[in-house]
Each structure stands twice: as structure tokens, then as C-alpha cells.
Amino acid sequence: MSRAVRSALVTTTVAIVTLVSVTGPASAAPKPGPGGGAVDELQERQRPLVDAATRIRAVVDEERSNFAGIELVGSTELRLYWKGTPSATVGTVVRQVRQRVPVKIVPAAYALRELKAEATRLVTTGTASGVVLAAPLADGSGLRVRVTSTTRMAAARTLTSMPTSVEVGDAPTPTGRWADTVPFWGGSTIERQINPNTVARCTTAFAGRRNNQNVLLTAGHCGSTGNAFTTPFGTYFPKIAVGTANYKKADLEALFIPVSDHRGRIYDGGVDPTGQGIGEFSKGVAGWAPPEVGQYVCQSGSYSGVRCSLRITLKWVTYALDAGTIVSNGVEAQRDDRANAVGQGDSGGPVFRLHSDPNRVIALGVQSAADPSKPATCTGIATTCFWRLYFADLTQIVGHTGFTITVG
């Protein structure tokens, strides 16, 4: 079966390098300060709608209610999809937020919990039929399903009684900054040794705490428990130890690496593989929130650099990432102008929206994969890029792993 989602992990053949036992590269430039980097006017215009969606979600029980979805329509309207009548509590909050933004309650055919269960069933049991991705539509009307060939489209529609939009494509495929030092930040490059001559590189997402340890979060497909990670070796900086992964939640695309120290910041701006930080900036992390369909977001990979104006098109995407791995908390986003959204090497990087303070961000997710049928012209130092990506929803990672994000 061809893989429909491409991981943004990069595998590189390198000369053997001895690990330097230092706390930081003496010749590397100081870490970049705030300023510059991600700026997105689309996000600024959407801020009132995003705030309203956050308030509504705070009183919604997705697992038990007939909630179907939330969609941001540009910067003009928030749509709340519901099967039946929303609860009195939800109705009260909707009336409150309507004082600031337009909110439309739209009837839905299915609840989100029904659509999620069916999407998971289709991908888990339907690989023989070529199903490699399934996701609820935000309006609760049915599912979007991806199969690997046109000959399987008709059969895919018979696998479920729910209305289904079927597309043809490959399975999503997995997709560093280059001289990070203690205390570690998100958005930096990490690598692990595959064999004496080959390393695999990814990007870190966010720093936080888990089981009373300082940890860095990256994508699950970037490694396994027991893998030792380092920073890369470069012209101006030595390789230093980051940590050894000790917990993986594969279905949520989460891998945790204990570190000696960390800060609630991410790298932003461009990519400088010399480690001098030229064109790079940084932003503090103000907290985390759920992503919404229609929302514009950014991702900051250590190969592509920061990429914004990414519009979320689907939530709760279930896809087959690698043999035996079904990711259940995927979010699909894309550049509508088909410019680069993500490149190989960006896997594990932070996905975020901008805070009202331009020097801070709100964490949304972890970069996971890309649609290999959507190639784009690369940015940064990436060589293989795409205009549609998939990231893991941080809400689910926080809720199921005991991870708490560090703010800064």
C-alpha cells in the first residue's frame, strides 16, 4: 500500500561524529531574542472568533453531547454545528459571545462522537479496501475518506452508511533550529543515530513537564523509547546531548524526551544551519488551546522556517502513518495559495496561533505529516515540500499523557 501521508522526518547520511560532552557550544551565537518571525494578518482578524470558540468549547462535552463541530468562516462568522438542540449551558454562552461576534447555530446530521468512531473504524479495518484516511466534516454532514486508487472509490462508499466524500491519494507521509543549547526550546533540530553513517532529524515542538520531569515534545514517528537524541553537528557548533526518549503515545503522534532544563519558548523566523541564528527569532509560549476548522495557524519547522496563513480544513483526521500506526488526533491544514506549508525535516515542530502579545504564541499541535500529492516550492533549507500538512492536536496529547506545557 502506498503511504498517503508523508512524514516530515529527514534521514541524512553523515560522517561519524564524536559526541562532545559540553553544556553548550562555545562557538554558537547567543539564542535569538524576540521580535520578527511569524506575523499573520489573517490570524489577527480572526482573533475575536477564536476567543468565542474557546469559550463555547469550554462548556461542550464532545464525548457525550450531540456537538458536531465549530467552523470559522473567514473573519466574519462562527458556526456551531449541533445534532438536535444545544444544552441550556451552551445556549447561554452562545448568547453571551454573540454580543461580540456573529454566531450561527446550524443543525447537523451526525454528532462528532458518531463521526469519529466511524472514521476510526474505516481506517483501522479498511486498509484492505485501500482506505488510508478518514475524517469528520466540520458541519457534521458525513465523512471525507481517502483511498489509494480510483478503482477503490466505489467500494469505499459501501463501507459505511454515512454520507461520504471520497478522494484518491496516498497515505500521509511523515515530514531541525540547528544549535540549541541548555535550556532547550521548541522548534529546534534534534537527531538520532540510525547506523554509524546515518542520522534521522526532526524538530521539537514544545517544552513542558511530565511525570515530574522536564521534557521536550516531538512527533511520535521521530523515534522510539530508548532512542538517544542530540543536536546536529555543524561548522560553528559541536553536537550536544539532548536526552533519551522515555514515553511514546503513537496514536497521538507524541514522543517525550527528558532534558536537564528547558524554557517555554519556540524558535521562530528563518533557518540558519550554521548555528549562528541569522534570520532567526524566538517567541514565548503563553499557553495552549484547541484548533478550529477555518482557523489560520503557523508552524515553525527547523527545515522550512516559520510558515503561516495555514487554514485548517479538517479536525479529527484518522490516518495510517506507518505500518501498524493509526494516528487518531490529526488536523489537516493547507496554504490556499499552494505555497510551502511544510517540508521534510519539519516533523515534530510546533504548530501555533499568535497571541495578542506579538512576542508570544498559543500552542495548538505537533507537526506530523504531509500530503505527498500536494508538492510545493520549498523555503528555508528544505528540499521536499508540500502545501497541505497534518498535525497532532495538542489538546488530546495534554489530555491523555499527563503533559503540561511550560509557558514563557
C-alpha positions in Angstrom: 0.0 0.0 0.0 1.4 3.4 -0.9 1.7 5.8 2.0 -0.9 8.7 1.8 0.7 10.9 4.4 4.3 11.8 4.2 6.3 12.3 7.4 8.5 15.3 7.6 11.4 13.4 9.1 14.7 13.7 7.3 17.2 10.9 7.1 20.8 12.0 6.4 24.0 10.2 5.8 26.8 11.8 7.7 30.4 11.2 8.8 30.8 9.7 12.2 31.0 12.4 14.8 32.1 12.0 18.4 29.6 13.4 21.0 31.0 16.4 22.7 30.3 16.4 26.4 29.6 20.1 27.0 26.6 22.1 28.3 26.5 24.2 25.2 28.5 25.0 22.1 31.0 27.7 23.0 31.2 29.0 19.4 27.5 29.1 18.7 25.8 32.5 18.7 23.5 33.5 21.6 19.9 32.3 21.3 17.8 34.7 19.2 15.6 37.2 21.0 12.0 38.2 20.5 10.8 40.2 17.5 10.2 39.5 13.8 9.2 36.0 12.7 5.6 34.9 12.4 3.2 37.7 11.6 -0.2 36.8 10.1 -2.9 39.4 9.4 -5.4 36.7 8.8 -5.0 35.4 12.4 -5.3 39.0 13.8 -8.7 39.4 12.0 -9.9 36.1 13.3 -8.9 36.7 17.0 -12.5 37.6 18.2 -13.9 34.4 16.6 -11.2 32.2 18.1 -11.8 33.7 21.5 -15.5 33.0 21.1 -14.9 29.4 20.0 -12.7 28.8 23.1 -15.5 30.0 25.4 -18.0 27.7 23.7 -15.7 24.7 23.8 -15.2 25.2 27.5 -18.8 24.1 28.1 -19.1 21.4 25.4 -18.7 17.7 26.2 -17.5 16.3 22.9 -17.6 12.7 24.1 -21.2 12.6 25.3 -23.1 15.5 23.7 -24.5 15.9 20.2 -21.9 18.6 19.4 -20.9 18.2 15.7 -18.3 20.9 15.1 -17.2 24.5 15.0 -16.1 26.4 11.9 -14.7 29.9 11.5 -15.9 31.4 8.3 -13.1 33.8 7.4 -13.2 36.6 10.0 -16.9 37.2 9.7 -18.8 34.4 11.4 -18.6 31.5 13.8 -20.8 28.5 13.0 -21.7 26.0 15.7 -23.0 22.7 14.3 -25.2 20.6 16.6 -27.3 17.5 16.2 -30.6 18.5 17.8 -30.8 21.3 20.3 -27.7 22.5 22.2 -27.9 22.3 26.0 -29.0 25.3 28.1 -25.5 25.9 29.2 -24.2 26.1 25.7 -27.1 28.3 24.7 -26.2 30.7 27.5 -22.6 31.0 26.4 -23.6 31.5 22.7 -25.9 34.4 23.7 -23.0 35.9 25.6 -20.4 35.7 22.8 -23.0 37.0 20.3 -22.6 40.3 21.9 -19.1 40.5 20.3 -19.2 38.3 17.2 -21.8 36.7 14.9 -22.6 33.1 15.9 -24.9 30.9 13.8 -26.2 27.6 15.2 -26.6 25.1 12.3 -28.4 21.7 12.5 -26.1 18.7 11.9 -27.0 15.2 10.7 -24.4 13.5 13.0 -22.7 14.2 16.3 -18.9 14.4 16.3 -18.6 11.3 18.5 -20.5 9.3 15.9 -18.4 10.5 13.1 -15.1 10.0 15.0 -16.0 6.4 15.8 -16.8 5.6 12.2 -13.7 7.3 10.8 -11.5 5.3 13.2 -13.3 2.0 12.2 -12.8 2.7 8.5 -9.1 3.3 8.7 -8.5 0.5 11.2 -10.4 -2.1 9.3 -10.5 -0.7 5.8 -6.8 -0.9 4.7 -7.6 -3.9 2.6 -10.0 -1.7 0.7 -7.4 1.0 0.3 -8.7 3.4 3.0 -5.8 5.4 4.3 -7.5 8.4 5.8 -10.9 9.4 7.2 -12.2 12.5 8.9 -15.5 14.1 10.1 -16.7 17.0 8.1 -16.9 20.1 10.3 -20.6 20.6 9.6 -21.5 17.1 10.8 -22.9 16.0 7.5 -20.6 13.0 7.0 -17.1 11.9 6.3 -14.2 12.6 3.9 -12.4 9.4 3.0 -9.2 8.9 1.1 -8.4 5.7 -0.9 -5.3 4.8 -2.8 -6.7 4.3 -6.3 -9.7 5.3 -8.4 -10.7 1.6 -8.7 -11.4 1.6 -5.0 -13.7 4.7 -4.9 -17.0 2.9 -5.4 -16.2 0.2 -2.9 -15.2 2.8 -0.3 -18.7 4.2 -0.4 -20.2 0.8 0.5 -18.1 0.5 3.7 -20.3 2.9 5.7 -23.9 4.1 5.7 -22.8 7.6 6.4 -22.6 10.2 3.6 -19.1 10.0 2.3 -16.9 12.2 0.1 -14.2 10.0 -1.4 -10.9 11.3 -2.8 -7.9 9.5 -4.3 -4.4 9.9 -2.9 -1.5 8.4 -0.9 -1.5 8.0 2.9 0.0 11.0 4.8 3.8 10.7 5.0 5.9 12.0 7.9 7.9 15.4 7.2 15.8 21.0 12.9 16.9 25.1 14.7 20.4 23.9 14.4 22.4 24.8 17.5 20.1 24.7 20.5 21.6 24.7 24.0 20.5 24.1 27.5 17.9 25.3 28.4 16.2 23.7 25.4 13.4 25.4 23.4 10.8 24.1 20.9 11.3 24.5 17.2 14.9 23.3 17.4 16.7 20.5 15.4 17.3 17.1 17.0 18.7 13.9 15.6 19.2 10.3 16.4 21.7 7.8 15.1 20.2 5.1 12.9 23.5 3.4 12.0 27.2 4.5 12.1 26.8 6.6 9.0 23.1 7.8 9.1 21.1 10.0 11.3 17.4 10.9 11.3 16.5 14.6 12.0 13.2 16.1 13.3 12.1 19.3 15.0 11.0 19.7 18.6 7.5 21.1 19.4 7.2 22.5 22.9 8.9 22.2 26.3 7.0 21.1 29.4 6.7 18.7 32.3 5.6 15.1 32.5 5.9 12.7 35.5 7.9 15.4 37.4 10.5 15.7 34.6 11.5 18.4 32.2 10.7 17.2 28.7 10.7 18.2 25.1 7.7 17.0 23.0 8.2 15.9 19.4 6.4 13.7 16.9 5.9 10.0 17.7 7.3 8.8 14.4 10.6 10.6 15.0 11.8 7.8 17.2 11.0 5.3 20.0 11.5 5.0 23.7 15.2 4.4 24.4 16.4 6.4 21.4 19.1 9.0 22.4 18.7 12.4 20.8 21.4 15.1 20.2 21.7 18.4 18.4 23.3 18.2 15.0 27.0 18.8 14.3 27.8 21.9 12.3 30.5 24.2 11.1 30.3 26.5 14.1 28.9 24.3 16.8 29.6 20.8 18.3 26.9 18.1 18.9 25.5 18.0 22.4 23.3 15.5 24.1 19.6 16.4 24.4 18.1 13.3 26.1 16.8 9.8 25.8 13.1 9.4 24.9 11.2 7.6 27.7 7.5 7.7 26.6 5.7 7.4 23.3 1.9 7.6 22.5 2.0 6.5 18.9 -1.8 7.0 18.1 -1.5 10.7 19.3 1.9 11.2 17.5 3.7 12.1 20.7 7.2 11.3 21.9 8.7 12.7 25.1 12.4 13.4 25.7 13.5 14.2 29.2 16.0 17.1 29.3 18.1 18.7 32.0 16.5 22.1 31.6 14.1 23.9 29.3 12.1 27.1 28.7 8.7 28.0 27.4 9.9 29.4 24.1 10.0 28.4 20.5 12.3 29.3 17.6 10.7 31.5 15.0 11.6 33.1 11.7 14.0 31.6 9.2 16.6 28.7 9.3 20.3 29.1 9.8 22.1 25.7 9.6 25.4 27.3 10.6 24.0 27.7 14.1 24.7 31.5 14.2 21.0 32.3 14.4 21.0 34.6 11.3 17.4 35.5 10.4 16.0 33.6 13.4 13.9 34.9 16.2 12.0 33.5 19.2 8.6 33.7 20.9 7.4 32.8 24.3 4.6 30.3 24.8 1.6 31.8 26.5 -0.5 28.6 26.8 -2.4 26.1 24.7 -5.8 25.8 23.1 -7.8 23.6 20.7 -7.6 24.3 16.9 -10.7 25.1 15.0 -11.8 24.4 11.4 -11.4 27.6 9.3 -8.7 29.0 11.7 -5.4 30.3 10.3 -2.3 29.0 12.0 1.5 28.8 11.7 4.1 26.1 12.0 7.8 26.6 12.7 9.9 23.8 11.4 13.7 23.6 11.5 14.0 23.0 7.8 11.3 25.3 6.3 11.3 28.0 8.9 8.1 29.6 10.1 5.1 29.2 7.7 1.8 31.0 8.4 -1.5 31.5 6.6 -2.2 27.8 7.0 -6.0 27.3 7.0 -7.4 24.4 9.0 -9.8 22.3 6.8 -10.5 19.2 8.9 -10.2 18.0 12.5 -10.2 14.5 14.0 -8.4 13.1 10.9 -7.6 9.4 11.3 -4.8 8.2 9.1 -2.3 5.3 8.6 1.1 6.9 9.1 3.4 3.9 9.3 2.9 0.1 9.3 0.8 -0.6 12.3 0.4 3.0 13.4 -3.0 4.7 13.2 -3.0 8.4 14.2 -6.4 9.5 15.6 -5.9 13.1 16.5 -4.9 14.6 13.2 -5.7 18.1 12.0 -5.5 19.0 8.3 -4.3 22.5 7.2 -3.1 24.0 4.0 -1.9 27.0 2.2 -4.7 28.0 -0.2 -2.2 29.7 -2.5 -0.3 26.4 -2.7 2.9 27.9 -1.3 5.0 25.8 1.0 3.3 24.7 4.2 5.8 22.1 5.4 9.0 20.4 4.4 10.7 17.1 5.3 12.6 17.8 8.4 9.8 19.8 10.0 8.3 16.8 11.6 7.7 17.3 15.3 7.7 21.1 15.1 5.4 23.5 16.9 2.0 24.4 15.4 0.5 27.6 16.9 -1.5 30.7 16.6 -0.3 34.2 17.5 -1.1 35.7 20.9 -2.4 39.3 21.3 1.2 39.9 22.5 3.2 39.7 19.2 6.1 38.1 21.1 4.1 35.1 22.3 2.1 32.2 20.8 -0.7 29.8 21.8 0.3 26.2 21.2 -2.1 24.1 19.1 -0.2 21.0 18.0 2.8 19.0 16.8 3.6 18.7 13.1 3.1 15.2 11.9 2.9 14.6 8.2 2.1 16.0 4.7 0.0 15.1 1.7 2.6 13.9 -0.9 0.2 14.7 -3.8 0.5 18.4 -2.9 4.1 19.4 -3.8 5.2 23.0 -3.2 8.3 25.2 -3.8 10.5 24.9 -0.7 11.5 27.6 1.7 14.4 27.6 4.2 16.8 24.6 3.6 14.1 22.0 2.9 14.3 20.2 -0.4 11.0 18.3 -0.4 7.9 20.4 0.5 4.1 20.3 0.4 1.2 22.8 0.6 -1.0 20.5 2.7 0.0 19.2 6.1 -1.3 17.2 9.1 -0.6 18.0 12.7 -1.4 16.3 16.0 -3.9 18.1 18.2 -2.1 19.2 21.4 -5.5 19.1 23.3 -5.5 15.3 23.0 -1.8 15.0 23.9 -2.3 17.1 27.1 -5.5 15.2 28.0 -4.1 11.7 27.6 -0.4 11.8 28.5 -0.1 13.9 31.7 1.9 16.5 29.7 1.8 20.1 30.9 3.2 22.8 28.7 5.7 25.3 30.1 4.9 28.9 29.5 7.4 31.7 29.0 
